[in-house]
Amino acid sequence: MSETPTDKTPLYDEHVRAGGRMVPFAGFSLPIQYSGIVDEHNAVRTAAGIFDVSHMGELEMRGEYAAQVVDYLVTNDTRKLVDGQALYTCACNAEGTILDDLIVYRAAQDRWLIVCNASNREKMVGVFQKAAENHCEFKDLSSETALVALQGPKAFAILAQAGADAAALASLKPFHFRDAIVANVQCTASRTGYTGEDGVEIFCKPADAPALWSHLLELGAPMGLKPCGLGARDTLRLEARLSLYGNDIDETTNPIEAGLGWVVKLDKPDFVGKAALERIKAAPLARKMVGFEMTGRGVARHGYPIVDADGKAIGTCTSGSPGPTVGKSIGMGYVPAELSAVGTAIKVDCRGRAIDAVIVKTPFYKRPA
C-alpha cells in the first residue's frame, strides 16, 4: 500500500456517501470496507457484492501486428482466442519471473485490451509501449476507463433488471465479453472476476460510473447486494486461491513454483522468458506455493515465517486471514518442494508463537456447480 493516495476513482464520492472507510491503495483512495469485511464477504457468497476496481490499468494494442506483439509478451497462448474472448496469463521478464498477472481481451484480431494490476501500471505501460514500437499502436486507457465488478450467485438476476441488453449477459460464457447497455449506460461486460463467484466486470466511461454503480445498487439491494471494499475482495480471492501480485507473486517468483504453470504454454512460439521457464520446468523445483489451514489457534498473515517442528524457518506466508466461508484460518506461502505434499504438518510463527498448521488441497473454497 502506498502511504499517500495520489488519485481518486470516479466512484470516490459514492464510497464516501455510503460510509466506506477509505484507505490508500496503489496510489488511489479506495474503501477497505463498508458494513464490515465478513458481512460483505458473506453477501458475495450468498447474494451479490459490487466492487470498484477502477484503479486497475487498461492498455490497448491496435494494428495488423498487435496480436503477435501481445502473444510475445505473455506466457499463455493468445492465438487460440476468438473475438470477444479473454484469457488469464502472466507476463514475465527474460529470467522467467513474473512482471504481472494479466487478463488479455481480444476485441478483434487487430484490437486487444490488457488489464494489469494498479501497482504495476507504470511498469506494464513501459513494457507494452516499448514492444509496440514500429509494430503496432499502443495506448494507455486507464484514466479513460472505469471498472465495476458485480459478483455473486445473484449477479445475473440483478442484471436481468438492468435492461434487456443487460439481461442477455447471462448467456455469456466464462472469460467472454461483449458490449452492452447496462442500467442505461454503454458498457463492455466481461464474465470474469476475482472472488471465486460467478459475475461480471463492467467497463464504462468514468463519467458514467456513478450512475451505473448507484443504479445497480438500487436494483440489487432487495436481493442482498452490498457495496464491498478491499478487505472482502482479499478474503474472497484467498478462499478461491487466487494470487495477489505483490504478496504471492512478484519479480522474485516464477509461474511454475507459484502454481501458475497452467498459464505457461511452452509449445507456442517464442515469448519473453520462454528459455528461462523451459530450464525451470526441466529442473527439480526448489520450492512450491502451498495452501494451508491453521490447526492451532492463530491467524497467519503476510510475511509471517513458516517453520518446522524445531522452529527453523522453511518458508514465508504470502497471504493469510480467517476464511469466513470455510470457517478456518487459511493461508498461502512458499515451502521447500519436499515439504509441499498435502497433509504435511507445518507451523506458522505468529508473532513469536509457533502455531500448528497443515498443508491442504486448494482452492479452499469452490462455488457449488
Secondary structure, 3 states (H helix, E strand, C coil): CCCCCCEECCCHHHHHHCCCEEEEECCEEEEEECCCHHHHHHHHHHCEEEEECCCCEEEEEECCCHHHHHHHHCCCCHHHCCCCEEEEEEEECCCCCEEEEEEEEEEECCEEEEEECHHHHHHHHHHHHHHHCCCCEEEECHHHCEEEEEECCCHHHHHCCCCHHHHHHHHCCCCEEEEEEECCEEEEEECCCCCCCCEEEEEECHHHHHHHHHHHHHHHHHHCEEEECHHHHHHHHHHCCCCCECCCECCCCCCCCCCCHHHCCCCCCCCCCHHHHHHHHHCCCCEEEEEEEECCCCCCCCCCEEECCCCCEEEEEEEEEEECCCCEEEEEEEEEHHHCCCCCEEEEEECCEEEEEEEECCCCCCCCC
